[in-house]
Amino acid sequence: MNSTIGNNIRLFRDKIGITQFELADYCGISREIISYYETGKREVNLLHLEKIADYLNIDMDLFLEENPSAINPELALSFRANELTASDREQISQFKKIVKNYLKMQTLIEDGIEA
């Protein structure tokens, strides 16, 4: 199995200092599943990968990078707060998605391409 995706999940998760349990809780899966993804023992479900990318505030294509250590995505600190509920994390993730899409549209407009 391709362990690039799993390695990158672990790398980005470690960069923002969240546990497998926190990520699993957000995705609605067990911590063991996250462990299996990171070790390459199980292929990552596309829906889970999308939720993981949302939680980490990165584009899904970054999980395919062979050398992601050179990439320094703009990872938000909002999930580092103590005592966030799953609902809080979901709302923050949705807000971040809106902001990320807005910034992408602004970049397109600035480059002269109308969205």
LUMZAKOL-514455 format. One record per residue (C-alpha): residue number from 1; x, z, y. Coordinates in nm, 2 decimals. Layout:
<sites>
+------+--------+--------+--------+
: resi :     px :     pz :     py :
+------+--------+--------+--------+
:  NUM :      X :      Z :      Y :
...
+------+--------+--------+--------+
</sites>
This chain:
<sites>
+------+--------+--------+--------+
: resi :     px :     pz :     py :
+------+--------+--------+--------+
:    1 :   0.00 :   0.00 :   0.00 :
:    2 :   0.10 :  -0.06 :   0.36 :
:    3 :   0.22 :   0.27 :   0.50 :
:    4 :   0.28 :   0.13 :   0.85 :
:    5 :  -0.06 :   0.23 :   0.96 :
:    6 :  -0.04 :   0.58 :   0.81 :
:    7 :   0.31 :   0.64 :   0.96 :
:    8 :   0.18 :   0.53 :   1.30 :
:    9 :  -0.12 :   0.76 :   1.28 :
:   10 :   0.11 :   1.05 :   1.20 :
:   11 :   0.35 :   0.95 :   1.48 :
:   12 :   0.08 :   0.92 :   1.75 :
:   13 :  -0.09 :   1.24 :   1.63 :
:   14 :   0.24 :   1.42 :   1.65 :
:   15 :   0.31 :   1.29 :   2.00 :
:   16 :   0.00 :   1.46 :   2.14 :
:   17 :   0.04 :   1.77 :   1.92 :
:   18 :  -0.29 :   1.76 :   1.73 :
:   19 :  -0.33 :   1.87 :   1.37 :
:   20 :  -0.46 :   1.67 :   1.08 :
:   21 :  -0.76 :   1.91 :   1.08 :
:   22 :  -0.84 :   1.84 :   1.44 :
:   23 :  -0.83 :   1.47 :   1.38 :
:   24 :  -1.03 :   1.49 :   1.06 :
:   25 :  -1.29 :   1.71 :   1.23 :
:   26 :  -1.33 :   1.45 :   1.51 :
:   27 :  -1.37 :   1.17 :   1.26 :
:   28 :  -1.61 :   1.37 :   1.04 :
:   29 :  -1.38 :   1.35 :   0.73 :
:   30 :  -1.17 :   1.60 :   0.54 :
:   31 :  -0.81 :   1.69 :   0.64 :
:   32 :  -0.70 :   1.56 :   0.30 :
:   33 :  -0.83 :   1.21 :   0.38 :
:   34 :  -0.61 :   1.21 :   0.70 :
:   35 :  -0.32 :   1.32 :   0.48 :
:   36 :  -0.39 :   1.04 :   0.23 :
:   37 :  -0.40 :   0.79 :   0.52 :
:   38 :  -0.07 :   0.91 :   0.67 :
:   39 :   0.11 :   0.91 :   0.33 :
:   40 :  -0.02 :   0.57 :   0.23 :
:   41 :  -0.21 :   0.71 :  -0.07 :
:   42 :  -0.53 :   0.56 :   0.06 :
:   43 :  -0.61 :   0.26 :   0.27 :
:   44 :  -0.76 :   0.35 :   0.61 :
:   45 :  -1.12 :   0.28 :   0.65 :
:   46 :  -1.18 :   0.05 :   0.95 :
:   47 :  -1.44 :   0.28 :   1.10 :
:   48 :  -1.21 :   0.58 :   1.06 :
:   49 :  -0.92 :   0.38 :   1.22 :
:   50 :  -1.14 :   0.30 :   1.52 :
:   51 :  -1.24 :   0.67 :   1.56 :
:   52 :  -0.87 :   0.77 :   1.53 :
:   53 :  -0.77 :   0.52 :   1.79 :
:   54 :  -1.05 :   0.64 :   2.02 :
:   55 :  -0.93 :   1.00 :   1.97 :
:   56 :  -0.57 :   0.92 :   2.04 :
:   57 :  -0.66 :   0.69 :   2.33 :
:   58 :  -0.47 :   0.39 :   2.20 :
:   59 :  -0.56 :   0.04 :   2.10 :
:   60 :  -0.60 :  -0.01 :   1.73 :
:   61 :  -0.34 :  -0.29 :   1.72 :
:   62 :  -0.07 :  -0.02 :   1.79 :
:   63 :  -0.12 :   0.11 :   1.44 :
:   64 :   0.03 :  -0.22 :   1.31 :
:   65 :   0.35 :  -0.20 :   1.51 :
:   66 :   0.67 :  -0.18 :   1.29 :
:   67 :   0.86 :   0.01 :   1.56 :
:   68 :   0.61 :   0.22 :   1.75 :
:   69 :   0.86 :   0.48 :   1.86 :
:   70 :   0.95 :   0.26 :   2.15 :
:   71 :   0.58 :   0.26 :   2.25 :
:   72 :   0.47 :   0.54 :   2.48 :
:   73 :   0.10 :   0.51 :   2.51 :
:   74 :  -0.08 :   0.69 :   2.78 :
:   75 :  -0.21 :   0.98 :   2.57 :
:   76 :  -0.45 :   1.21 :   2.74 :
:   77 :  -0.40 :   1.58 :   2.73 :
:   78 :  -0.77 :   1.65 :   2.73 :
:   79 :  -0.78 :   1.73 :   2.36 :
:   80 :  -0.51 :   2.00 :   2.39 :
:   81 :  -0.76 :   2.25 :   2.53 :
:   82 :  -0.85 :   2.53 :   2.30 :
:   83 :  -1.20 :   2.58 :   2.17 :
:   84 :  -1.33 :   2.23 :   2.21 :
:   85 :  -1.63 :   2.16 :   1.99 :
:   86 :  -1.67 :   1.83 :   1.80 :
:   87 :  -1.94 :   1.74 :   2.05 :
:   88 :  -1.70 :   1.81 :   2.34 :
:   89 :  -1.43 :   1.58 :   2.18 :
:   90 :  -1.68 :   1.31 :   2.12 :
:   91 :  -1.80 :   1.31 :   2.49 :
:   92 :  -1.44 :   1.31 :   2.61 :
:   93 :  -1.36 :   1.02 :   2.38 :
:   94 :  -1.65 :   0.82 :   2.50 :
:   95 :  -1.56 :   0.88 :   2.86 :
:   96 :  -1.20 :   0.78 :   2.79 :
:   97 :  -1.32 :   0.46 :   2.63 :
:   98 :  -1.52 :   0.38 :   2.94 :
:   99 :  -1.22 :   0.44 :   3.16 :
:  100 :  -0.99 :   0.24 :   2.94 :
:  101 :  -1.23 :  -0.06 :   2.94 :
:  102 :  -1.27 :  -0.03 :   3.32 :
:  103 :  -0.89 :  -0.04 :   3.36 :
:  104 :  -0.86 :  -0.34 :   3.14 :
:  105 :  -1.12 :  -0.52 :   3.35 :
:  106 :  -0.93 :  -0.43 :   3.66 :
:  107 :  -0.62 :  -0.58 :   3.52 :
:  108 :  -0.80 :  -0.90 :   3.43 :
:  109 :  -0.94 :  -0.92 :   3.79 :
:  110 :  -0.60 :  -0.85 :   3.94 :
:  111 :  -0.45 :  -1.13 :   3.73 :
:  112 :  -0.71 :  -1.37 :   3.86 :
:  113 :  -0.92 :  -1.39 :   3.55 :
:  114 :  -1.28 :  -1.30 :   3.59 :
:  115 :  -1.42 :  -1.08 :   3.32 :
+------+--------+--------+--------+
</sites>
